[in-house]
């Protein structure tokens, strides 16, 4: 239906750049790819994440979203990928964002599998927010967690969440065209549908997933059981 995307800001304190940064609904995370003995041999990937204290999420008829938010609910560090031990130890430390207290620490091989599991942290006072469809609002930024992987070469990063939160409404292109004797969806072909009005070509081929099949919604419609329905994805 919709996707809440909280702002996420990594602050690299030392060492390597991140492999990825992710934010979707009540989850944020970063990943590190680890290489040994050189950059051609990836031996593990670490994932460090936080779950947000998100509740009472409501999608309104106008596709705006309302929710209650109380900061960070839990943190976790684990491996997405691990290989055989290579004889190079790393001390891994996960810090609570609110006061930089250590909530988990472990020393083992850089390629070893590990999982701190979810570690609950103290949330903040609940605030109520409303984000318009495909809109963005400002909210306070808080530190979600800190991470340090310490060895001869160390990686350190503080991660902040908030600042903004966006309400992303996914879309699709419902129409198809005949090509080389086959019907193909314009989305598959990375095309769209246009009409010419007032001397300009206007894209009318993009619809919102949230209103697919709804009565009198969208620009591309079909008549069914006496009603005009937004056309569903092409199949």
Helices and strands as residue ranges (DSSP letters): E 3-14, E 20-24, E 27-35, E 42-59, E 65-82, E 89-96, E 102-109, E 119-120, E 127-131, E 136-150, E 155-168, E 171-172, E 176-179, E 182-185, E 194-197, E 200-203, E 207-208, G 209-211, E 221-224, E 227-230
